[in-house]
Amino acid sequence: MGTLSDAFHLYPNPNSGRFIISTDLPAQVIICNALGHVIYRKQHLGTTEINLESFSNGIYLVTIAADQQKFTRKLIKE
């Protein structure tokens, strides 16, 4: 098995509120706003479209957690 970061894809980034998360492993996906508040939390496997159009433009942190590993990537909503 590769690293967790290799099994996690987030695109397009930046985006206008709709983006795709793709995971090769069953994983918990957590999205936090710039203040650290969790605005999204769900189990994922495969490819899923997530809609954040109702949230403000800005920077969000997307964390994926699986197999006792965590990986975080910055998401920009324009």
PDB file with one MODEL, atoms N, CA, C and O in Angstrom:
MODEL        1
ATOM      1  N   MET A   1       0.841  -1.177   0.000  1.00  0.00           N
ATOM      2  CA  MET A   1       0.000   0.000   0.000  1.00  0.00           C
ATOM      3  C   MET A   1       0.885   1.240   0.000  1.00  0.00           C
ATOM      4  O   MET A   1       1.897   1.276   0.701  1.00  0.00           O
ATOM      5  N   GLY A   2       0.514   2.264  -0.784  1.00  0.00           N
ATOM      6  CA  GLY A   2       1.251   3.515  -0.823  1.00  0.00           C
ATOM      7  C   GLY A   2       0.887   4.390   0.358  1.00  0.00           C
ATOM      8  O   GLY A   2       0.191   3.961   1.278  1.00  0.00           O
ATOM      9  N   THR A   3       1.365   5.621   0.319  1.00  0.00           N
ATOM     10  CA  THR A   3       1.047   6.546   1.402  1.00  0.00           C
ATOM     11  C   THR A   3      -0.387   7.023   1.275  1.00  0.00           C
ATOM     12  O   THR A   3      -0.992   6.937   0.206  1.00  0.00           O
ATOM     13  N   LEU A   4      -0.916   7.521   2.362  1.00  0.00           N
ATOM     14  CA  LEU A   4      -2.273   8.035   2.362  1.00  0.00           C
ATOM     15  C   LEU A   4      -2.404   9.198   1.383  1.00  0.00           C
ATOM     16  O   LEU A   4      -3.429   9.324   0.713  1.00  0.00           O
ATOM     17  N   SER A   5      -1.385  10.047   1.290  1.00  0.00           N
ATOM     18  CA  SER A   5      -1.458  11.186   0.371  1.00  0.00           C
ATOM     19  C   SER A   5      -1.563  10.726  -1.079  1.00  0.00           C
ATOM     20  O   SER A   5      -2.147  11.436  -1.899  1.00  0.00           O
ATOM     21  N   ASP A   6      -1.015   9.557  -1.422  1.00  0.00           N
ATOM     22  CA  ASP A   6      -1.133   9.014  -2.779  1.00  0.00           C
ATOM     23  C   ASP A   6      -2.539   8.495  -3.058  1.00  0.00           C
ATOM     24  O   ASP A   6      -2.944   8.412  -4.218  1.00  0.00           O
ATOM     25  N   ALA A   7      -3.285   8.147  -2.023  1.00  0.00           N
ATOM     26  CA  ALA A   7      -4.615   7.556  -2.170  1.00  0.00           C
ATOM     27  C   ALA A   7      -5.726   8.607  -2.094  1.00  0.00           C
ATOM     28  O   ALA A   7      -6.904   8.250  -2.075  1.00  0.00           O
ATOM     29  N   PHE A   8      -5.374   9.892  -2.050  1.00  0.00           N
ATOM     30  CA  PHE A   8      -6.317  10.975  -1.804  1.00  0.00           C
ATOM     31  C   PHE A   8      -6.151  12.031  -2.891  1.00  0.00           C
ATOM     32  O   PHE A   8      -5.065  12.584  -3.064  1.00  0.00           O
ATOM     33  N   HIS A   9      -7.231  12.312  -3.625  1.00  0.00           N
ATOM     34  CA  HIS A   9      -7.192  13.312  -4.696  1.00  0.00           C
ATOM     35  C   HIS A   9      -8.327  14.300  -4.482  1.00  0.00           C
ATOM     36  O   HIS A   9      -9.445  13.917  -4.138  1.00  0.00           O
ATOM     37  N   LEU A  10      -8.026  15.582  -4.691  1.00  0.00           N
ATOM     38  CA  LEU A  10      -8.962  16.672  -4.467  1.00  0.00           C
ATOM     39  C   LEU A  10      -8.857  17.613  -5.664  1.00  0.00           C
ATOM     40  O   LEU A  10      -7.790  18.173  -5.916  1.00  0.00           O
ATOM     41  N   TYR A  11      -9.951  17.793  -6.404  1.00  0.00           N
ATOM     42  CA  TYR A  11      -9.895  18.632  -7.599  1.00  0.00           C
ATOM     43  C   TYR A  11     -11.287  19.124  -7.977  1.00  0.00           C
ATOM     44  O   TYR A  11     -12.260  18.485  -7.578  1.00  0.00           O
ATOM     45  N   PRO A  12     -11.444  20.217  -8.721  1.00  0.00           N
ATOM     46  CA  PRO A  12     -10.397  21.206  -9.001  1.00  0.00           C
ATOM     47  C   PRO A  12     -10.107  22.033  -7.754  1.00  0.00           C
ATOM     48  O   PRO A  12     -10.941  22.149  -6.856  1.00  0.00           O
ATOM     49  N   ASN A  13      -8.950  22.584  -7.721  1.00  0.00           N
ATOM     50  CA  ASN A  13      -8.533  23.401  -6.600  1.00  0.00           C
ATOM     51  C   ASN A  13      -7.604  24.490  -7.124  1.00  0.00           C
ATOM     52  O   ASN A  13      -6.488  24.189  -7.548  1.00  0.00           O
ATOM     53  N   PRO A  14      -8.040  25.750  -7.105  1.00  0.00           N
ATOM     54  CA  PRO A  14      -9.236  26.320  -6.500  1.00  0.00           C
ATOM     55  C   PRO A  14     -10.509  25.935  -7.273  1.00  0.00           C
ATOM     56  O   PRO A  14     -10.456  25.427  -8.393  1.00  0.00           O
ATOM     57  N   ASN A  15     -11.665  26.203  -6.616  1.00  0.00           N
ATOM     58  CA  ASN A  15     -12.956  25.880  -7.214  1.00  0.00           C
ATOM     59  C   ASN A  15     -13.993  26.903  -6.773  1.00  0.00           C
ATOM     60  O   ASN A  15     -13.712  27.791  -5.969  1.00  0.00           O
ATOM     61  N   SER A  16     -15.212  26.759  -7.323  1.00  0.00           N
ATOM     62  CA  SER A  16     -16.291  27.704  -6.992  1.00  0.00           C
ATOM     63  C   SER A  16     -17.270  27.135  -5.976  1.00  0.00           C
ATOM     64  O   SER A  16     -18.327  27.721  -5.741  1.00  0.00           O
ATOM     65  N   GLY A  17     -16.935  26.013  -5.376  1.00  0.00           N
ATOM     66  CA  GLY A  17     -17.788  25.437  -4.349  1.00  0.00           C
ATOM     67  C   GLY A  17     -18.141  23.983  -4.597  1.00  0.00           C
ATOM     68  O   GLY A  17     -18.584  23.289  -3.683  1.00  0.00           O
ATOM     69  N   ARG A  18     -17.953  23.520  -5.804  1.00  0.00           N
ATOM     70  CA  ARG A  18     -18.170  22.102  -6.119  1.00  0.00           C
ATOM     71  C   ARG A  18     -16.823  21.498  -6.485  1.00  0.00           C
ATOM     72  O   ARG A  18     -16.113  22.000  -7.356  1.00  0.00           O
ATOM     73  N   PHE A  19     -16.488  20.411  -5.802  1.00  0.00           N
ATOM     74  CA  PHE A  19     -15.220  19.761  -6.077  1.00  0.00           C
ATOM     75  C   PHE A  19     -15.364  18.266  -5.847  1.00  0.00           C
ATOM     76  O   PHE A  19     -16.357  17.795  -5.292  1.00  0.00           O
ATOM     77  N   ILE A  20     -14.368  17.543  -6.280  1.00  0.00           N
ATOM     78  CA  ILE A  20     -14.368  16.087  -6.207  1.00  0.00           C
ATOM     79  C   ILE A  20     -13.312  15.636  -5.212  1.00  0.00           C
ATOM     80  O   ILE A  20     -12.184  16.130  -5.216  1.00  0.00           O
ATOM     81  N   ILE A  21     -13.689  14.690  -4.360  1.00  0.00           N
ATOM     82  CA  ILE A  21     -12.734  13.986  -3.506  1.00  0.00           C
ATOM     83  C   ILE A  21     -12.744  12.539  -3.967  1.00  0.00           C
ATOM     84  O   ILE A  21     -13.796  11.916  -4.107  1.00  0.00           O
ATOM     85  N   SER A  22     -11.560  12.025  -4.197  1.00  0.00           N
ATOM     86  CA  SER A  22     -11.410  10.632  -4.602  1.00  0.00           C
ATOM     87  C   SER A  22     -10.448   9.958  -3.638  1.00  0.00           C
ATOM     88  O   SER A  22      -9.341  10.447  -3.412  1.00  0.00           O
ATOM     89  N   THR A  23     -10.873   8.827  -3.066  1.00  0.00           N
ATOM     90  CA  THR A  23     -10.018   8.079  -2.160  1.00  0.00           C
ATOM     91  C   THR A  23      -9.964   6.621  -2.596  1.00  0.00           C
ATOM     92  O   THR A  23     -10.976   6.042  -2.992  1.00  0.00           O
ATOM     93  N   ASP A  24      -8.793   6.047  -2.520  1.00  0.00           N
ATOM     94  CA  ASP A  24      -8.601   4.634  -2.843  1.00  0.00           C
ATOM     95  C   ASP A  24      -8.819   3.743  -1.627  1.00  0.00           C
ATOM     96  O   ASP A  24      -8.858   2.518  -1.741  1.00  0.00           O
ATOM     97  N   LEU A  25      -8.962   4.369  -0.463  1.00  0.00           N
ATOM     98  CA  LEU A  25      -9.149   3.648   0.800  1.00  0.00           C
ATOM     99  C   LEU A  25     -10.417   4.144   1.477  1.00  0.00           C
ATOM    100  O   LEU A  25     -10.784   5.304   1.293  1.00  0.00           O
ATOM    101  N   PRO A  26     -11.104   3.305   2.257  1.00  0.00           N
ATOM    102  CA  PRO A  26     -12.195   3.836   3.069  1.00  0.00           C
ATOM    103  C   PRO A  26     -11.605   4.849   4.051  1.00  0.00           C
ATOM    104  O   PRO A  26     -10.668   4.537   4.785  1.00  0.00           O
ATOM    105  N   ALA A  27     -12.156   6.056   4.060  1.00  0.00           N
ATOM    106  CA  ALA A  27     -11.543   7.113   4.864  1.00  0.00           C
ATOM    107  C   ALA A  27     -12.595   8.079   5.384  1.00  0.00           C
ATOM    108  O   ALA A  27     -13.654   8.256   4.781  1.00  0.00           O
ATOM    109  N   GLN A  28     -12.283   8.695   6.510  1.00  0.00           N
ATOM    110  CA  GLN A  28     -13.085   9.785   7.068  1.00  0.00           C
ATOM    111  C   GLN A  28     -12.588  11.069   6.432  1.00  0.00           C
ATOM    112  O   GLN A  28     -11.390  11.353   6.462  1.00  0.00           O
ATOM    113  N   VAL A  29     -13.502  11.857   5.851  1.00  0.00           N
ATOM    114  CA  VAL A  29     -13.148  13.141   5.264  1.00  0.00           C
ATOM    115  C   VAL A  29     -13.724  14.231   6.160  1.00  0.00           C
ATOM    116  O   VAL A  29     -14.918  14.233   6.460  1.00  0.00           O
ATOM    117  N   ILE A  30     -12.866  15.157   6.585  1.00  0.00           N
ATOM    118  CA  ILE A  30     -13.264  16.245   7.468  1.00  0.00           C
ATOM    119  C   ILE A  30     -12.842  17.555   6.816  1.00  0.00           C
ATOM    120  O   ILE A  30     -11.685  17.718   6.426  1.00  0.00           O
ATOM    121  N   ILE A  31     -13.786  18.490   6.699  1.00  0.00           N
ATOM    122  CA  ILE A  31     -13.475  19.803   6.130  1.00  0.00           C
ATOM    123  C   ILE A  31     -13.711  20.837   7.213  1.00  0.00           C
ATOM    124  O   ILE A  31     -14.776  20.885   7.829  1.00  0.00           O
ATOM    125  N   CYS A  32     -12.685  21.676   7.438  1.00  0.00           N
ATOM    126  CA  CYS A  32     -12.757  22.743   8.440  1.00  0.00           C
ATOM    127  C   CYS A  32     -12.592  24.095   7.768  1.00  0.00           C
ATOM    128  O   CYS A  32     -11.862  24.224   6.785  1.00  0.00           O
ATOM    129  N   ASN A  33     -13.275  25.105   8.303  1.00  0.00           N
ATOM    130  CA  ASN A  33     -13.082  26.461   7.807  1.00  0.00           C
ATOM    131  C   ASN A  33     -11.822  27.056   8.436  1.00  0.00           C
ATOM    132  O   ASN A  33     -11.132  26.396   9.213  1.00  0.00           O
ATOM    133  N   ALA A  34     -11.534  28.306   8.090  1.00  0.00           N
ATOM    134  CA  ALA A  34     -10.307  28.955   8.570  1.00  0.00           C
ATOM    135  C   ALA A  34     -10.283  29.138  10.079  1.00  0.00           C
ATOM    136  O   ALA A  34      -9.212  29.316  10.660  1.00  0.00           O
ATOM    137  N   LEU A  35     -11.456  29.097  10.730  1.00  0.00           N
ATOM    138  CA  LEU A  35     -11.520  29.223  12.185  1.00  0.00           C
ATOM    139  C   LEU A  35     -11.403  27.878  12.891  1.00  0.00           C
ATOM    140  O   LEU A  35     -11.406  27.811  14.120  1.00  0.00           O
ATOM    141  N   GLY A  36     -11.300  26.802  12.102  1.00  0.00           N
ATOM    142  CA  GLY A  36     -11.163  25.478  12.687  1.00  0.00           C
ATOM    143  C   GLY A  36     -12.470  24.763  12.960  1.00  0.00           C
ATOM    144  O   GLY A  36     -12.468  23.675  13.535  1.00  0.00           O
ATOM    145  N   HIS A  37     -13.592  25.355  12.558  1.00  0.00           N
ATOM    146  CA  HIS A  37     -14.895  24.724  12.756  1.00  0.00           C
ATOM    147  C   HIS A  37     -15.119  23.642  11.698  1.00  0.00           C
ATOM    148  O   HIS A  37     -14.900  23.873  10.509  1.00  0.00           O
ATOM    149  N   VAL A  38     -15.551  22.479  12.132  1.00  0.00           N
ATOM    150  CA  VAL A  38     -15.847  21.386  11.198  1.00  0.00           C
ATOM    151  C   VAL A  38     -17.150  21.712  10.483  1.00  0.00           C
ATOM    152  O   VAL A  38     -18.183  21.905  11.124  1.00  0.00           O
ATOM    153  N   ILE A  39     -17.102  21.775   9.146  1.00  0.00           N
ATOM    154  CA  ILE A  39     -18.303  22.064   8.367  1.00  0.00           C
ATOM    155  C   ILE A  39     -18.775  20.844   7.579  1.00  0.00           C
ATOM    156  O   ILE A  39     -19.868  20.849   7.012  1.00  0.00           O
ATOM    157  N   TYR A  40     -17.948  19.803   7.547  1.00  0.00           N
ATOM    158  CA  TYR A  40     -18.301  18.587   6.808  1.00  0.00           C
ATOM    159  C   TYR A  40     -17.518  17.426   7.405  1.00  0.00           C
ATOM    160  O   TYR A  40     -16.322  17.537   7.674  1.00  0.00           O
ATOM    161  N   ARG A  41     -18.218  16.305   7.609  1.00  0.00           N
ATOM    162  CA  ARG A  41     -17.546  15.099   8.104  1.00  0.00           C
ATOM    163  C   ARG A  41     -18.339  13.910   7.579  1.00  0.00           C
ATOM    164  O   ARG A  41     -19.544  13.805   7.808  1.00  0.00           O
ATOM    165  N   LYS A  42     -17.651  13.012   6.872  1.00  0.00           N
ATOM    166  CA  LYS A  42     -18.343  11.861   6.314  1.00  0.00           C
ATOM    167  C   LYS A  42     -17.335  10.795   5.903  1.00  0.00           C
ATOM    168  O   LYS A  42     -16.202  11.110   5.541  1.00  0.00           O
ATOM    169  N   GLN A  43     -17.751   9.532   5.959  1.00  0.00           N
ATOM    170  CA  GLN A  43     -16.936   8.424   5.454  1.00  0.00           C
ATOM    171  C   GLN A  43     -17.023   8.397   3.924  1.00  0.00           C
ATOM    172  O   GLN A  43     -18.096   8.604   3.358  1.00  0.00           O
ATOM    173  N   HIS A  44     -15.907   8.145   3.269  1.00  0.00           N
ATOM    174  CA  HIS A  44     -15.877   8.088   1.809  1.00  0.00           C
ATOM    175  C   HIS A  44     -15.041   6.911   1.334  1.00  0.00           C
ATOM    176  O   HIS A  44     -14.104   6.472   2.001  1.00  0.00           O
ATOM    177  N   LEU A  45     -15.406   6.420   0.174  1.00  0.00           N
ATOM    178  CA  LEU A  45     -14.604   5.463  -0.589  1.00  0.00           C
ATOM    179  C   LEU A  45     -14.962   5.690  -2.041  1.00  0.00           C
ATOM    180  O   LEU A  45     -16.139   5.717  -2.401  1.00  0.00           O
ATOM    181  N   GLY A  46     -13.955   5.851  -2.870  1.00  0.00           N
ATOM    182  CA  GLY A  46     -14.213   6.114  -4.282  1.00  0.00           C
ATOM    183  C   GLY A  46     -14.262   7.601  -4.548  1.00  0.00           C
ATOM    184  O   GLY A  46     -13.572   8.382  -3.894  1.00  0.00           O
ATOM    185  N   THR A  47     -15.095   7.997  -5.528  1.00  0.00           N
ATOM    186  CA  THR A  47     -15.158   9.385  -5.981  1.00  0.00           C
ATOM    187  C   THR A  47     -16.499   9.993  -5.586  1.00  0.00           C
ATOM    188  O   THR A  47     -17.557   9.417  -5.840  1.00  0.00           O
ATOM    189  N   THR A  48     -16.436  11.171  -4.957  1.00  0.00           N
ATOM    190  CA  THR A  48     -17.635  11.855  -4.481  1.00  0.00           C
ATOM    191  C   THR A  48     -17.534  13.338  -4.786  1.00  0.00           C
ATOM    192  O   THR A  48     -16.484  13.947  -4.580  1.00  0.00           O
ATOM    193  N   GLU A  49     -18.638  13.933  -5.284  1.00  0.00           N
ATOM    194  CA  GLU A  49     -18.688  15.382  -5.450  1.00  0.00           C
ATOM    195  C   GLU A  49     -19.215  15.996  -4.159  1.00  0.00           C
ATOM    196  O   GLU A  49     -20.206  15.532  -3.595  1.00  0.00           O
ATOM    197  N   ILE A  50     -18.542  17.035  -3.704  1.00  0.00           N
ATOM    198  CA  ILE A  50     -18.954  17.741  -2.485  1.00  0.00           C
ATOM    199  C   ILE A  50     -19.309  19.174  -2.871  1.00  0.00           C
ATOM    200  O   ILE A  50     -18.605  19.809  -3.656  1.00  0.00           O
ATOM    201  N   ASN A  51     -20.396  19.668  -2.314  1.00  0.00           N
ATOM    202  CA  ASN A  51     -20.887  21.006  -2.632  1.00  0.00           C
ATOM    203  C   ASN A  51     -20.728  21.914  -1.414  1.00  0.00           C
ATOM    204  O   ASN A  51     -21.362  21.709  -0.380  1.00  0.00           O
ATOM    205  N   LEU A  52     -19.869  22.919  -1.561  1.00  0.00           N
ATOM    206  CA  LEU A  52     -19.685  23.937  -0.518  1.00  0.00           C
ATOM    207  C   LEU A  52     -20.116  25.309  -1.026  1.00  0.00           C
ATOM    208  O   LEU A  52     -19.660  26.330  -0.512  1.00  0.00           O
ATOM    209  N   GLU A  53     -21.001  25.343  -2.042  1.00  0.00           N
ATOM    210  CA  GLU A  53     -21.404  26.620  -2.630  1.00  0.00           C
ATOM    211  C   GLU A  53     -22.043  27.562  -1.615  1.00  0.00           C
ATOM    212  O   GLU A  53     -21.939  28.780  -1.758  1.00  0.00           O
ATOM    213  N   SER A  54     -22.699  27.023  -0.599  1.00  0.00           N
ATOM    214  CA  SER A  54     -23.365  27.875   0.391  1.00  0.00           C
ATOM    215  C   SER A  54     -22.396  28.471   1.416  1.00  0.00           C
ATOM    216  O   SER A  54     -22.793  29.304   2.232  1.00  0.00           O
ATOM    217  N   PHE A  55     -21.143  28.053   1.378  1.00  0.00           N
ATOM    218  CA  PHE A  55     -20.152  28.574   2.316  1.00  0.00           C
ATOM    219  C   PHE A  55     -19.377  29.733   1.692  1.00  0.00           C
ATOM    220  O   PHE A  55     -19.313  29.857   0.469  1.00  0.00           O
ATOM    221  N   SER A  56     -18.795  30.574   2.530  1.00  0.00           N
ATOM    222  CA  SER A  56     -18.046  31.744   2.085  1.00  0.00           C
ATOM    223  C   SER A  56     -16.810  31.348   1.297  1.00  0.00           C
ATOM    224  O   SER A  56     -16.258  30.261   1.471  1.00  0.00           O
ATOM    225  N   ASN A  57     -16.387  32.258   0.423  1.00  0.00           N
ATOM    226  CA  ASN A  57     -15.114  32.072  -0.266  1.00  0.00           C
ATOM    227  C   ASN A  57     -13.995  32.119   0.756  1.00  0.00           C
ATOM    228  O   ASN A  57     -14.086  32.822   1.763  1.00  0.00           O
ATOM    229  N   GLY A  58     -12.953  31.375   0.493  1.00  0.00           N
ATOM    230  CA  GLY A  58     -11.825  31.380   1.411  1.00  0.00           C
ATOM    231  C   GLY A  58     -11.065  30.077   1.363  1.00  0.00           C
ATOM    232  O   GLY A  58     -11.201  29.284   0.431  1.00  0.00           O
ATOM    233  N   ILE A  59     -10.263  29.873   2.387  1.00  0.00           N
ATOM    234  CA  ILE A  59      -9.412  28.690   2.482  1.00  0.00           C
ATOM    235  C   ILE A  59     -10.029  27.719   3.483  1.00  0.00           C
ATOM    236  O   ILE A  59     -10.443  28.106   4.576  1.00  0.00           O
ATOM    237  N   TYR A  60     -10.080  26.470   3.090  1.00  0.00           N
ATOM    238  CA  TYR A  60     -10.589  25.392   3.936  1.00  0.00           C
ATOM    239  C   TYR A  60      -9.514  24.319   4.031  1.00  0.00           C
ATOM    240  O   TYR A  60      -8.680  24.196   3.134  1.00  0.00           O
ATOM    241  N   LEU A  61      -9.526  23.562   5.085  1.00  0.00           N
ATOM    242  CA  LEU A  61      -8.605  22.446   5.253  1.00  0.00           C
ATOM    243  C   LEU A  61      -9.386  21.147   5.142  1.00  0.00           C
ATOM    244  O   LEU A  61     -10.370  20.931   5.851  1.00  0.00           O
ATOM    245  N   VAL A  62      -8.930  20.289   4.242  1.00  0.00           N
ATOM    246  CA  VAL A  62      -9.567  18.993   4.033  1.00  0.00           C
ATOM    247  C   VAL A  62      -8.622  17.940   4.593  1.00  0.00           C
ATOM    248  O   VAL A  62      -7.482  17.815   4.145  1.00  0.00           O
ATOM    249  N   THR A  63      -9.100  17.188   5.569  1.00  0.00           N
ATOM    250  CA  THR A  63      -8.301  16.137   6.193  1.00  0.00           C
ATOM    251  C   THR A  63      -8.933  14.800   5.870  1.00  0.00           C
ATOM    252  O   THR A  63     -10.149  14.634   5.959  1.00  0.00           O
ATOM    253  N   ILE A  64      -8.099  13.857   5.497  1.00  0.00           N
ATOM    254  CA  ILE A  64      -8.548  12.496   5.285  1.00  0.00           C
ATOM    255  C   ILE A  64      -7.838  11.633   6.321  1.00  0.00           C
ATOM    256  O   ILE A  64      -6.630  11.757   6.520  1.00  0.00           O
ATOM    257  N   ALA A  65      -8.590  10.764   6.975  1.00  0.00           N
ATOM    258  CA  ALA A  65      -8.032   9.906   8.023  1.00  0.00           C
ATOM    259  C   ALA A  65      -8.392   8.460   7.712  1.00  0.00           C
ATOM    260  O   ALA A  65      -9.561   8.118   7.537  1.00  0.00           O
ATOM    261  N   ALA A  66      -7.365   7.619   7.648  1.00  0.00           N
ATOM    262  CA  ALA A  66      -7.574   6.188   7.387  1.00  0.00           C
ATOM    263  C   ALA A  66      -6.369   5.416   7.893  1.00  0.00           C
ATOM    264  O   ALA A  66      -5.237   5.897   7.833  1.00  0.00           O
ATOM    265  N   ASP A  67      -6.620   4.224   8.389  1.00  0.00           N
ATOM    266  CA  ASP A  67      -5.542   3.334   8.833  1.00  0.00           C
ATOM    267  C   ASP A  67      -4.567   4.023   9.783  1.00  0.00           C
ATOM    268  O   ASP A  67      -3.354   3.875   9.639  1.00  0.00           O
ATOM    269  N   GLN A  68      -5.083   4.769  10.747  1.00  0.00           N
ATOM    270  CA  GLN A  68      -4.291   5.467  11.764  1.00  0.00           C
ATOM    271  C   GLN A  68      -3.323   6.486  11.162  1.00  0.00           C
ATOM    272  O   GLN A  68      -2.304   6.816  11.769  1.00  0.00           O
ATOM    273  N   GLN A  69      -3.644   6.980   9.973  1.00  0.00           N
ATOM    274  CA  GLN A  69      -2.870   8.035   9.328  1.00  0.00           C
ATOM    275  C   GLN A  69      -3.798   9.208   9.059  1.00  0.00           C
ATOM    276  O   GLN A  69      -5.009   9.030   8.925  1.00  0.00           O
ATOM    277  N   LYS A  70      -3.232  10.413   8.980  1.00  0.00           N
ATOM    278  CA  LYS A  70      -3.985  11.600   8.599  1.00  0.00           C
ATOM    279  C   LYS A  70      -3.182  12.364   7.564  1.00  0.00           C
ATOM    280  O   LYS A  70      -1.952  12.401   7.600  1.00  0.00           O
ATOM    281  N   PHE A  71      -3.917  12.976   6.637  1.00  0.00           N
ATOM    282  CA  PHE A  71      -3.295  13.807   5.628  1.00  0.00           C
ATOM    283  C   PHE A  71      -4.197  14.999   5.399  1.00  0.00           C
ATOM    284  O   PHE A  71      -5.408  14.830   5.253  1.00  0.00           O
ATOM    285  N   THR A  72      -3.643  16.205   5.363  1.00  0.00           N
ATOM    286  CA  THR A  72      -4.437  17.416   5.198  1.00  0.00           C
ATOM    287  C   THR A  72      -3.963  18.177   3.967  1.00  0.00           C
ATOM    288  O   THR A  72      -2.769  18.291   3.691  1.00  0.00           O
ATOM    289  N   ARG A  73      -4.962  18.697   3.232  1.00  0.00           N
ATOM    290  CA  ARG A  73      -4.675  19.503   2.048  1.00  0.00           C
ATOM    291  C   ARG A  73      -5.513  20.767   2.118  1.00  0.00           C
ATOM    292  O   ARG A  73      -6.644  20.744   2.604  1.00  0.00           O
ATOM    293  N   LYS A  74      -4.954  21.876   1.629  1.00  0.00           N
ATOM    294  CA  LYS A  74      -5.647  23.160   1.588  1.00  0.00           C
ATOM    295  C   LYS A  74      -6.587  23.180   0.379  1.00  0.00           C
ATOM    296  O   LYS A  74      -6.210  22.750  -0.711  1.00  0.00           O
ATOM    297  N   LEU A  75      -7.815  23.683   0.574  1.00  0.00           N
ATOM    298  CA  LEU A  75      -8.797  23.842  -0.492  1.00  0.00           C
ATOM    299  C   LEU A  75      -9.157  25.314  -0.573  1.00  0.00           C
ATOM    300  O   LEU A  75      -9.441  25.944   0.445  1.00  0.00           O
ATOM    301  N   ILE A  76      -9.147  25.867  -1.782  1.00  0.00           N
ATOM    302  CA  ILE A  76      -9.481  27.271  -1.969  1.00  0.00           C
ATOM    303  C   ILE A  76     -10.805  27.367  -2.707  1.00  0.00           C
ATOM    304  O   ILE A  76     -10.966  26.826  -3.801  1.00  0.00           O
ATOM    305  N   LYS A  77     -11.756  28.069  -2.086  1.00  0.00           N
ATOM    306  CA  LYS A  77     -13.055  28.319  -2.717  1.00  0.00           C
ATOM    307  C   LYS A  77     -13.077  29.769  -3.136  1.00  0.00           C
ATOM    308  O   LYS A  77     -12.906  30.671  -2.316  1.00  0.00           O
ATOM    309  N   GLU A  78     -13.291  29.989  -4.439  1.00  0.00           N
ATOM    310  CA  GLU A  78     -13.305  31.356  -4.985  1.00  0.00           C
ATOM    311  C   GLU A  78     -14.722  31.826  -5.251  1.00  0.00           C
ATOM    312  O   GLU A  78     -14.924  32.950  -5.710  1.00  0.00           O
TER     313      GLU A  78
ENDMDL
END
